[in-house]
Amino acid sequence: MTFQRKSSKIFNVKIKLIIFIILSVLFSVGPAFAEISIKAEVDKTSITTDEALTYKLIITSTDNEAPQPQTPDFAGFNVLSQAQSSTFSYLKTGPKTILVLAFILAPLEVGKFRIEPSVIKLKGKTYAADSFEIEVVQGKAKPQAPPEEKPALPEESQPESEQPQITL
């Protein structure tokens, strides 16, 4: 009987040790396989030259920070503004980071344009969002090209009409 008890105790210790090793490996390897998702959306797929389009990119990662994506060049559109926000939370399952990029786009001309997918390259893998076909039709106003930077003239060479006038 004594031999059976010792054998049973040794067996229980071995089982507990194996379970401990398996759980340790699972918990230590888990963070190495960070999950990531990338999603793009637009508020409209058909606009006039008078309207603006919102392109939003949402990146969700189970890592401490979300990687920066390669965004498209938005051919056919002028980027009026862009914003970025990020949220980090730590859940029972581990860390979660959400990165949101938003672009306000104005059309440069009438036609059909393709917004190429935004891409993230991480650990040898490529993750891509959807691409979009946007149709731009003529509105009431003509599309405006982005403003070009004009070099500033030195003060002494400014025309007389632009010189400040002081009257007493």
Backbone as ProteinMPNN parsed JSONL, in Angstrom:
{"seq_chain_A": "MTFQRKSSKIFNVKIKLIIFIILSVLFSVGPAFAEISIKAEVDKTSITTDEALTYKLIITSTDNEAPQPQTPDFAGFNVLSQAQSSTFSYLKTGPKTILVLAFILAPLEVGKFRIEPSVIKLKGKTYAADSFEIEVVQGKAKPQAPPEEKPALPEESQPESEQPQITL", "coords_chain_A": {"N_chain_A": [[0.802, -1.196, 0.0], [1.934, 1.233, 0.686], [3.723, 1.688, -1.359], [1.942, 2.128, -3.46], [0.713, 4.556, -2.714], [2.878, 6.365, -2.764], [3.54, 6.204, -5.44], [1.181, 7.162, -6.581], [1.183, 9.807, -5.595], [3.501, 10.794, -6.817], [2.708, 10.593, -9.472], [0.57, 12.475, -9.499], [2.022, 14.837, -8.959], [3.619, 14.969, -11.242], [1.639, 15.315, -13.219], [0.591, 17.808, -12.435], [2.89, 19.356, -12.794], [3.279, 19.132, -15.566], [0.923, 20.375, -16.501], [1.367, 22.918, -15.462], [3.661, 23.689, -16.924], [2.65, 23.679, -19.556], [0.648, 25.702, -19.382], [2.308, 27.869, -18.7], [3.872, 28.132, -21.016], [1.882, 28.74, -22.899], [0.93, 31.241, -21.922], [3.238, 32.787, -22.065], [3.87, 32.777, -24.769], [1.668, 33.87, -25.99], [1.538, 36.877, -26.13], [3.423, 37.235, -28.156], [2.135, 36.707, -30.473], [0.581, 38.922, -31.514], [-2.579, 40.166, -32.31], [-4.002, 41.845, -35.076], [-6.067, 44.232, -36.685], [-7.335, 45.974, -39.512], [-9.367, 48.498, -40.723], [-11.163, 50.323, -43.1], [-13.28, 53.1, -43.899], [-15.667, 55.049, -45.713], [-17.705, 57.981, -45.782], [-19.342, 58.526, -47.934], [-19.89, 57.39, -51.277], [-20.415, 58.638, -53.548], [-20.181, 61.891, -54.58], [-20.565, 65.491, -54.92], [-18.817, 68.198, -56.545], [-19.003, 70.205, -54.721], [-18.965, 69.112, -52.248], [-17.444, 67.46, -49.372], [-15.51, 64.591, -48.452], [-15.317, 62.025, -46.029], [-12.779, 60.004, -44.915], [-12.105, 57.263, -43.001], [-9.91, 55.461, -40.944], [-9.463, 52.587, -39.065], [-7.573, 51.005, -36.708], [-6.992, 48.136, -34.909], [-5.325, 46.619, -32.263], [-3.788, 43.966, -30.412], [-1.624, 44.596, -29.001], [0.678, 46.701, -27.145], [0.803, 49.094, -28.492], [-0.527, 50.467, -31.522], [0.565, 49.855, -34.836], [1.781, 52.321, -37.195], [0.054, 53.042, -40.158], [0.502, 52.734, -43.767], [-0.813, 55.153, -45.595], [-3.068, 55.85, -48.346], [-2.354, 57.916, -51.301], [-4.453, 59.495, -51.959], [-5.294, 60.246, -54.608], [-6.717, 62.577, -56.831], [-8.006, 63.99, -54.94], [-7.989, 66.64, -52.517], [-6.44, 66.907, -49.436], [-8.081, 68.228, -46.881], [-8.11, 68.305, -44.079], [-6.759, 66.429, -41.313], [-6.963, 64.028, -38.702], [-6.009, 62.334, -35.675], [-6.514, 59.775, -33.31], [-6.026, 57.834, -30.347], [-6.631, 54.948, -28.347], [-6.03, 53.178, -25.407], [-6.429, 50.183, -23.657], [-6.559, 47.862, -20.964], [-7.526, 44.68, -20.789], [-9.037, 41.652, -19.419], [-8.154, 39.747, -21.155], [-5.825, 40.829, -22.07], [-3.719, 43.531, -23.397], [-5.23, 46.172, -25.371], [-5.275, 48.165, -28.169], [-6.534, 50.93, -29.909], [-6.388, 52.691, -32.834], [-7.335, 55.541, -34.546], [-7.603, 57.136, -37.6], [-8.532, 59.988, -39.357], [-9.543, 61.562, -42.356], [-10.375, 64.465, -44.11], [-11.553, 64.995, -47.241], [-11.476, 66.828, -50.277], [-12.792, 66.962, -53.528], [-10.779, 67.26, -56.493], [-11.424, 67.326, -59.135], [-13.933, 66.396, -61.575], [-15.091, 63.052, -61.97], [-14.3, 59.474, -61.817], [-12.774, 58.02, -59.07], [-10.292, 56.076, -57.454], [-9.71, 55.152, -54.21], [-6.97, 53.89, -52.876], [-6.083, 50.941, -50.898], [-5.27, 51.299, -47.404], [-2.309, 50.225, -45.724], [-0.674, 47.94, -43.51], [2.41, 46.758, -42.502], [3.711, 44.126, -40.768], [5.829, 42.169, -38.951], [6.579, 40.535, -41.168], [4.136, 40.091, -42.36], [1.403, 41.363, -44.327], [-1.19, 43.598, -43.899], [-4.222, 44.78, -45.09], [-6.583, 47.386, -45.727], [-9.911, 48.002, -47.012], [-10.412, 49.116, -50.427], [-11.795, 51.955, -52.2], [-14.22, 53.056, -54.57], [-14.88, 56.168, -55.772], [-17.255, 58.386, -56.953], [-17.286, 61.475, -58.495], [-19.319, 64.138, -59.182], [-20.305, 67.032, -61.081], [-20.904, 69.897, -59.183], [-22.47, 72.896, -57.953], [-20.404, 74.717, -57.782], [-17.141, 75.128, -59.264], [-14.528, 72.661, -59.001], [-11.84, 73.274, -56.75], [-8.393, 73.777, -57.021], [-5.706, 72.805, -54.832], [-4.49, 75.392, -52.661], [-1.667, 77.213, -53.711], [1.516, 77.818, -52.393], [2.674, 81.082, -52.13], [5.61, 82.872, -52.627], [6.749, 85.123, -50.163], [6.989, 88.625, -50.584], [9.758, 90.84, -50.126], [9.549, 93.493, -47.693], [10.23, 96.102, -48.604], [9.847, 95.886, -51.324], [7.164, 95.602, -51.765], [4.091, 96.413, -53.364], [2.819, 99.791, -53.555], [0.114, 99.978, -52.793], [-0.21, 97.974, -50.913], [1.192, 98.79, -48.755], [1.06, 99.828, -45.366], [-1.186, 102.39, -44.445], [-1.077, 105.383, -42.692], [-2.995, 107.737, -41.056], [-3.392, 110.856, -39.562]], "CA_chain_A": [[0.0, 0.0, 0.0], [2.797, 2.396, 0.757], [4.257, 1.91, -2.693], [0.87, 2.673, -4.279], [0.516, 5.948, -2.324], [4.002, 7.133, -3.276], [3.39, 6.211, -6.884], [0.062, 8.042, -6.874], [1.628, 11.178, -5.313], [4.454, 11.16, -7.872], [1.905, 10.779, -10.676], [-0.13, 13.751, -9.337], [3.017, 15.901, -9.077], [3.999, 15.028, -12.657], [0.508, 15.901, -13.944], [0.561, 19.232, -12.09], [4.053, 19.971, -13.424], [3.002, 19.209, -17.003], [-0.098, 21.416, -16.679], [2.029, 24.201, -15.195], [4.54, 23.989, -18.055], [1.799, 24.007, -20.713], [0.073, 27.026, -19.152], [3.392, 28.863, -18.768], [4.225, 28.322, -22.423], [0.772, 29.432, -23.551], [0.87, 32.632, -21.508], [4.427, 33.522, -22.498], [3.868, 32.862, -26.223], [0.505, 34.641, -26.405], [1.829, 38.23, -26.582], [4.242, 37.238, -29.369], [1.224, 36.607, -31.594], [-0.362, 40.033, -31.408], [-3.578, 40.223, -33.37], [-4.187, 43.194, -35.595], [-7.057, 44.37, -37.748], [-7.357, 47.3, -40.124], [-10.646, 48.689, -41.396], [-11.36, 51.669, -43.648], [-14.652, 53.401, -44.299], [-15.933, 56.393, -46.219], [-19.09, 58.331, -45.487], [-20.093, 58.579, -49.193], [-19.155, 56.891, -52.445], [-20.77, 59.535, -54.643], [-20.251, 63.255, -54.065], [-20.449, 66.558, -55.911], [-17.611, 69.018, -56.359], [-19.264, 71.112, -53.602], [-18.952, 68.354, -50.996], [-16.215, 66.843, -48.87], [-15.615, 63.167, -48.172], [-14.561, 61.623, -44.836], [-12.153, 58.682, -44.978], [-11.699, 56.909, -41.64], [-9.13, 54.237, -40.844], [-9.496, 52.102, -37.691], [-6.616, 49.92, -36.505], [-7.132, 47.536, -33.591], [-4.188, 45.748, -32.016], [-3.686, 43.399, -29.068], [-0.286, 44.957, -28.543], [0.637, 47.934, -26.365], [0.563, 50.217, -29.396], [-0.885, 50.083, -32.887], [1.541, 50.344, -35.806], [1.337, 53.36, -38.123], [-0.203, 52.477, -41.486], [0.827, 53.472, -44.98], [-2.096, 55.606, -46.123], [-3.007, 56.13, -49.792], [-2.037, 59.312, -51.629], [-5.738, 60.162, -52.207], [-5.258, 60.853, -55.94], [-7.983, 63.177, -57.228], [-8.565, 64.702, -53.796], [-7.152, 67.509, -51.7], [-6.65, 66.62, -48.016], [-8.378, 69.476, -46.188], [-7.643, 68.159, -42.697], [-6.622, 65.067, -40.84], [-6.912, 63.916, -37.245], [-5.618, 61.013, -35.195], [-6.757, 59.532, -31.894], [-5.728, 56.462, -29.961], [-7.155, 54.512, -27.062], [-5.375, 51.983, -24.894], [-7.095, 49.598, -22.495], [-6.031, 46.561, -20.575], [-8.646, 43.819, -20.446], [-8.645, 40.343, -18.873], [-7.453, 39.012, -22.214], [-4.562, 41.494, -22.363], [-3.836, 44.911, -23.865], [-5.952, 46.448, -26.617], [-5.034, 49.524, -28.634], [-7.316, 51.316, -31.086], [-5.89, 53.904, -33.477], [-8.278, 56.021, -35.556], [-7.133, 58.234, -38.44], [-9.624, 60.523, -40.166], [-9.123, 62.519, -43.37], [-11.442, 65.168, -44.811], [-11.06, 65.108, -48.608], [-12.269, 67.599, -51.234], [-12.43, 66.531, -54.886], [-10.056, 68.225, -57.33], [-12.048, 67.357, -60.451], [-15.051, 65.483, -61.816], [-14.67, 61.757, -62.501], [-14.306, 58.342, -60.892], [-11.464, 57.9, -58.447], [-10.113, 54.919, -56.578], [-8.865, 55.342, -53.024], [-6.262, 52.625, -52.676], [-6.161, 50.499, -49.503], [-4.205, 51.575, -46.441], [-1.594, 48.972, -45.496], [0.234, 47.8, -42.375], [3.343, 45.634, -42.625], [4.11, 43.779, -39.41], [6.433, 40.846, -38.767], [6.547, 39.775, -42.408], [2.78, 39.973, -42.904], [0.803, 42.604, -44.805], [-2.614, 43.739, -43.605], [-4.732, 45.864, -45.935], [-7.992, 47.777, -45.591], [-10.628, 48.019, -48.285], [-10.265, 50.27, -51.318], [-13.101, 52.523, -52.491], [-14.463, 53.782, -55.812], [-15.627, 57.381, -55.463], [-17.687, 59.119, -58.134], [-17.432, 62.911, -58.256], [-20.096, 64.797, -60.23], [-20.246, 68.491, -61.02], [-21.827, 70.591, -58.303], [-22.714, 74.276, -58.357], [-19.114, 75.409, -57.905], [-16.059, 74.379, -59.898], [-13.559, 72.171, -58.021], [-10.708, 74.175, -56.571], [-7.096, 73.156, -56.81], [-5.171, 73.216, -53.538], [-3.794, 76.669, -52.746], [-0.214, 77.118, -53.851], [2.245, 78.764, -51.533], [3.314, 82.164, -52.861], [6.724, 83.398, -51.842], [6.496, 86.468, -49.628], [7.856, 89.675, -51.115], [10.366, 91.658, -49.078], [8.695, 94.643, -47.393], [10.519, 97.287, -49.414], [9.439, 95.71, -52.71], [5.726, 95.447, -51.864], [3.451, 97.534, -54.064], [2.388, 100.916, -52.721], [-1.228, 99.764, -52.271], [-0.167, 97.046, -49.798], [1.877, 99.436, -47.634], [0.085, 100.353, -44.408], [-1.43, 103.835, -44.494], [-1.345, 105.993, -41.376], [-3.52, 109.077, -41.148], [-3.599, 111.486, -38.245]], "C_chain_A": [[0.844, 1.259, 0.0], [3.373, 2.73, -0.609], [3.214, 2.55, -3.606], [0.639, 4.145, -3.961], [1.633, 6.822, -2.883], [3.898, 7.269, -4.785], [2.27, 7.154, -7.31], [0.445, 9.508, -6.657], [2.584, 11.658, -6.398], [3.705, 11.431, -9.174], [1.174, 12.125, -10.63], [0.823, 14.937, -9.501], [3.431, 16.057, -10.536], [2.894, 15.679, -13.483], [0.453, 17.402, -13.686], [1.717, 19.977, -12.758], [3.831, 20.136, -14.929], [1.983, 20.297, -17.29], [0.52, 22.794, -16.479], [2.906, 24.616, -16.376], [3.714, 24.394, -19.281], [1.197, 25.397, -20.554], [1.133, 28.123, -19.235], [3.769, 29.161, -20.212], [3.121, 29.095, -23.143], [0.74, 30.912, -23.179], [2.098, 33.427, -21.936], [4.468, 33.694, -24.013], [2.741, 33.751, -26.717], [0.824, 36.037, -26.896], [2.675, 38.287, -27.852], [3.366, 37.184, -30.615], [0.152, 37.682, -31.487], [-1.305, 40.015, -32.602], [-3.757, 41.669, -33.791], [-5.283, 43.174, -36.655], [-7.033, 45.806, -38.238], [-8.642, 47.409, -40.939], [-10.737, 50.135, -41.861], [-12.823, 51.846, -44.001], [-14.718, 54.831, -44.809], [-17.392, 56.703, -45.935], [-19.956, 58.385, -46.74], [-19.239, 57.972, -50.301], [-19.496, 57.701, -53.685], [-20.953, 60.928, -54.055], [-20.237, 64.247, -55.219], [-19.171, 67.325, -55.63], [-17.774, 70.012, -55.217], [-19.093, 70.425, -52.244], [-17.551, 67.891, -50.616], [-16.525, 65.402, -48.495], [-14.805, 62.884, -46.91], [-14.089, 60.189, -45.012], [-11.634, 58.377, -43.574], [-11.009, 55.558, -41.655], [-9.068, 53.836, -39.375], [-8.573, 50.894, -37.585], [-6.77, 49.436, -35.067], [-6.003, 46.535, -33.411], [-4.245, 45.206, -30.592], [-2.276, 43.589, -28.524], [-0.405, 46.265, -27.761], [0.453, 49.174, -27.219], [0.27, 49.696, -30.795], [0.16, 50.631, -33.849], [0.945, 51.411, -36.714], [1.158, 52.756, -39.514], [0.407, 53.329, -42.594], [-0.51, 53.858, -45.594], [-1.954, 55.896, -47.618], [-2.683, 57.6, -50.05], [-3.285, 60.127, -51.963], [-5.723, 60.926, -53.539], [-6.648, 61.34, -56.339], [-8.64, 63.979, -56.12], [-7.514, 65.579, -53.133], [-7.466, 67.177, -50.241], [-6.847, 67.953, -47.3], [-7.914, 69.442, -44.743], [-7.503, 66.684, -42.37], [-6.487, 65.091, -39.329], [-6.56, 62.486, -36.875], [-5.961, 60.915, -33.717], [-6.411, 58.084, -31.595], [-6.263, 56.202, -28.56], [-6.423, 53.246, -26.669], [-6.173, 51.482, -23.7], [-6.463, 48.247, -22.2], [-7.192, 45.735, -20.055], [-8.141, 42.521, -19.829], [-7.835, 39.556, -19.885], [-6.128, 39.648, -22.59], [-4.78, 42.905, -22.883], [-4.625, 45.012, -25.17], [-5.737, 47.921, -26.957], [-5.878, 49.77, -29.883], [-6.78, 52.652, -31.574], [-6.873, 54.287, -34.571], [-7.658, 57.213, -36.27], [-8.305, 58.688, -39.292], [-9.086, 61.594, -41.101], [-10.367, 63.149, -43.987], [-10.884, 65.496, -46.195], [-12.021, 65.924, -49.465], [-11.84, 67.176, -52.636], [-11.735, 67.651, -55.66], [-10.681, 68.359, -58.712], [-13.185, 66.35, -60.515], [-14.493, 64.172, -62.372], [-14.83, 60.662, -61.464], [-12.885, 58.154, -60.375], [-11.439, 56.692, -57.523], [-9.2, 55.329, -55.419], [-8.26, 53.977, -52.725], [-6.316, 52.218, -51.205], [-4.985, 51.01, -48.666], [-3.605, 50.233, -46.052], [-0.759, 49.065, -44.222], [1.11, 46.593, -42.657], [3.911, 45.37, -41.237], [4.613, 42.345, -39.369], [6.294, 39.965, -40.004], [5.171, 39.592, -43.021], [2.283, 41.349, -43.325], [-0.691, 42.56, -44.533], [-3.114, 44.94, -44.396], [-6.213, 46.116, -45.655], [-8.638, 47.717, -46.974], [-10.23, 49.238, -49.119], [-11.683, 50.738, -51.662], [-13.109, 53.199, -53.847], [-15.346, 54.967, -55.457], [-15.967, 58.074, -56.774], [-17.916, 60.573, -57.744], [-18.174, 63.507, -59.45], [-20.051, 66.301, -60.0], [-21.323, 69.033, -60.082], [-22.051, 71.994, -58.824], [-21.41, 75.027, -58.584], [-18.112, 74.507, -58.617], [-15.131, 73.853, -58.805], [-12.373, 73.125, -57.949], [-9.451, 73.369, -56.326], [-6.574, 73.596, -55.444], [-4.413, 74.532, -53.672], [-2.286, 76.461, -52.824], [0.418, 78.184, -52.98], [2.911, 79.807, -52.414], [4.466, 82.684, -52.016], [6.413, 84.831, -51.403], [7.499, 87.448, -50.229], [8.51, 90.408, -49.953], [9.55, 92.941, -48.909], [8.968, 95.837, -48.288], [10.069, 97.131, -50.859], [7.931, 95.498, -52.852], [5.139, 96.65, -52.585], [2.928, 98.559, -53.058], [1.036, 100.651, -52.069], [-1.244, 98.822, -51.066], [0.585, 97.616, -48.603], [0.834, 99.977, -46.657], [0.007, 101.871, -44.5], [-1.755, 104.348, -43.108], [-1.825, 107.393, -41.6], [-3.767, 109.593, -39.746], [-4.646, 112.53, -38.306]], "O_chain_A": [[0.482, 2.249, -0.635], [3.497, 3.899, -0.975], [3.544, 3.408, -4.425], [0.386, 4.923, -4.881], [1.369, 7.901, -3.415], [4.145, 8.341, -5.336], [2.408, 7.869, -8.302], [0.069, 10.365, -7.458], [2.491, 12.799, -6.85], [4.021, 12.379, -9.893], [1.16, 12.845, -11.628], [0.46, 15.936, -10.122], [3.577, 17.182, -11.013], [3.175, 16.505, -14.352], [0.285, 18.184, -14.621], [1.543, 21.099, -13.234], [4.167, 21.177, -15.494], [2.16, 21.07, -18.231], [0.234, 23.726, -17.232], [2.889, 25.779, -16.779], [4.057, 25.357, -19.965], [1.229, 26.193, -21.493], [0.874, 29.193, -19.786], [3.961, 30.32, -20.582], [3.408, 30.009, -23.916], [0.54, 31.755, -24.053], [1.999, 34.635, -22.149], [5.045, 34.667, -24.5], [2.865, 34.34, -27.791], [0.416, 36.379, -28.005], [2.647, 39.294, -28.558], [3.805, 37.573, -31.698], [-1.037, 37.381, -31.382], [-0.882, 39.868, -33.748], [-3.676, 42.59, -32.979], [-5.406, 42.219, -37.422], [-6.748, 46.733, -37.48], [-8.962, 46.53, -41.74], [-10.426, 51.059, -41.11], [-13.518, 50.892, -44.352], [-13.946, 55.699, -44.402], [-18.221, 55.797, -45.855], [-21.18, 58.301, -46.64], [-18.011, 58.038, -50.257], [-18.929, 57.475, -54.754], [-21.766, 61.132, -53.153], [-19.933, 63.886, -56.357], [-18.524, 67.124, -54.602], [-16.789, 70.607, -54.78], [-19.078, 71.09, -51.209], [-16.617, 67.925, -51.417], [-17.679, 65.049, -48.251], [-13.72, 63.44, -46.736], [-14.888, 59.279, -45.229], [-10.83, 59.129, -43.023], [-11.473, 54.621, -42.304], [-8.672, 54.637, -38.529], [-8.758, 49.892, -38.275], [-6.69, 50.224, -34.125], [-5.749, 45.706, -34.285], [-4.694, 45.894, -29.675], [-1.81, 42.819, -27.684], [-1.477, 46.868, -27.721], [-0.005, 50.203, -26.723], [0.748, 48.635, -31.198], [0.6, 51.77, -33.69], [-0.259, 51.408, -36.974], [2.032, 52.031, -39.989], [0.776, 54.484, -42.383], [-1.256, 52.997, -46.06], [-0.852, 56.156, -48.1], [-2.73, 58.426, -49.138], [-3.186, 61.326, -52.222], [-6.09, 62.1, -53.594], [-7.633, 60.615, -56.204], [-9.697, 64.577, -56.319], [-6.317, 65.296, -53.182], [-8.633, 67.165, -49.849], [-5.897, 68.718, -47.13], [-7.387, 70.431, -44.233], [-8.05, 65.816, -43.05], [-5.966, 66.045, -38.75], [-6.779, 61.553, -37.647], [-5.731, 61.855, -32.957], [-6.491, 57.218, -32.466], [-6.337, 57.095, -27.717], [-6.218, 52.351, -27.489], [-6.551, 52.266, -22.829], [-5.91, 47.588, -23.081], [-7.772, 46.045, -19.015], [-6.931, 42.317, -19.73], [-6.941, 38.793, -19.522], [-5.37, 39.061, -23.362], [-5.894, 43.425, -22.822], [-4.679, 44.07, -25.96], [-5.987, 48.804, -26.136], [-5.933, 48.939, -30.79], [-6.725, 53.624, -30.821], [-7.21, 53.467, -35.425], [-7.238, 58.18, -35.634], [-8.998, 57.862, -39.887], [-8.277, 62.431, -40.701], [-11.309, 62.442, -44.347], [-9.872, 66.187, -46.315], [-13.236, 65.738, -49.393], [-10.645, 67.045, -52.901], [-12.059, 68.829, -55.504], [-10.5, 69.373, -59.386], [-13.366, 65.546, -59.6], [-13.539, 64.177, -63.149], [-15.402, 60.867, -60.394], [-11.924, 58.133, -61.145], [-12.441, 56.342, -56.899], [-8.076, 55.788, -55.622], [-8.965, 53.033, -52.367], [-6.57, 53.063, -50.347], [-3.862, 51.135, -49.154], [-4.301, 49.217, -46.047], [-0.211, 50.117, -43.895], [0.609, 45.526, -43.012], [4.505, 46.247, -40.611], [3.885, 41.415, -39.719], [5.934, 38.792, -39.902], [5.047, 39.0, -44.093], [2.681, 42.367, -42.761], [-1.371, 41.6, -44.895], [-2.492, 46.002, -44.371], [-6.982, 45.193, -45.386], [-7.981, 47.416, -47.97], [-9.775, 50.251, -48.588], [-12.652, 50.011, -51.445], [-12.132, 53.838, -54.237], [-16.433, 54.795, -54.907], [-15.092, 58.322, -57.604], [-18.64, 60.869, -56.793], [-17.719, 63.398, -60.588], [-19.798, 66.777, -58.894], [-22.496, 68.671, -60.18], [-21.846, 72.258, -60.008], [-21.321, 75.872, -59.474], [-18.222, 73.282, -58.577], [-14.954, 74.516, -57.783], [-11.96, 73.704, -58.953], [-9.435, 72.419, -55.543], [-6.963, 74.653, -54.949], [-3.761, 74.766, -54.689], [-1.712, 75.645, -52.103], [-0.088, 79.3, -52.854], [3.636, 79.459, -53.345], [4.306, 82.909, -50.817], [5.885, 85.635, -52.172], [8.685, 87.149, -50.365], [7.89, 90.582, -48.904], [8.934, 93.421, -49.861], [8.031, 96.524, -48.694], [9.919, 98.13, -51.563], [7.459, 95.237, -53.958], [5.626, 97.771, -52.437], [2.641, 98.251, -51.902], [0.816, 101.046, -50.924], [-2.186, 98.857, -50.274], [0.616, 96.992, -47.543], [-0.178, 100.53, -47.086], [1.028, 102.547, -44.618], [-2.62, 103.8, -42.426], [-1.149, 108.179, -42.264], [-4.272, 108.887, -38.873], [-4.948, 113.161, -37.293]]}, "name": "protein", "num_of_chains": 1, "seq": "MTFQRKSSKIFNVKIKLIIFIILSVLFSVGPAFAEISIKAEVDKTSITTDEALTYKLIITSTDNEAPQPQTPDFAGFNVLSQAQSSTFSYLKTGPKTILVLAFILAPLEVGKFRIEPSVIKLKGKTYAADSFEIEVVQGKAKPQAPPEEKPALPEESQPESEQPQITL"}
